[in-house]
Amino acid sequence: MSIEIRKVKKEDVVSLKEVLDSSGLFPSHLLEEMINNYFNDGSSTDIWFTAINKDKPISIGYCAPERLTEGTYNLYAIAVHKDYQGKGIGKKKMDYIENLLRENGHRVLIVETSGKSEFELTRKFYHKCKYTKQAVIPEFYDKDDDKIVFWKKLY
């Protein structure tokens, strides 16, 4: 399988919705509103990226600058279509975004996830990608659903 990772194009949106429906990351009907500024504002510093297999997007990633910081980005979303999970695509996507940010002079990437047991593999993935757990914010998402914050210096 030959995978290319690149920034999202407008024509990718339908396939990206399929990725979201498959992965359960967030409801796919929210995507168009979330990504609209990225497509329509040439000065947007948001980054939407995807992995392509046979000309079709099979993953989604989204990060944006953290407000009131210098050189810090937050990875708000990363998911791979369920049919392609466990093949190293997530790691390749993390390498891609880290390199892109580093090349553009950014210093830090923050990633966040739920503390629920069903997100244990996600937390292990961030550890495997050499992120350091920096904070636990109790009951952030909901009662009994903590926010776990990971950090990585990019240079």
Stockholm file with secondary structure:
# STOCKHOLM 1.0

chainA/1-155         MSIEIRKVKKEDVVSLKEVLDSSGLFPSHLLEEMINNYFNDGSSTDIWFTAINKDKPISIGYCAPERLTEGTYNLYAIAVHKDYQGKGIGKKKMDYIENLLRENGHRVLIVETSGKSEFELTRKFYHKCKYTKQAVIPEFYDKDDDKIVFWKKLY
#=GR chainA/1-155 SS CCCEEEECCGGGHHHHHHHHHHHCSSCGGGHHHHHHHHHHCTTCCCEEEEEEETTEECEEEEEEECTTCSSEEEEEEEEECGGGTTSSHHHHHHHHHHHHHHHTTCCEEEEEEECSGGGHHHHHHHHHTTCEEEEEEEEEEETTEEEEEEEEECC
#=GC SS_cons         CCCEEEECCGGGHHHHHHHHHHHCSSCGGGHHHHHHHHHHCTTCCCEEEEEEETTEECEEEEEEECTTCSSEEEEEEEEECGGGTTSSHHHHHHHHHHHHHHHTTCCEEEEEEECSGGGHHHHHHHHHTTCEEEEEEEEEEETTEEEEEEEEECC
//
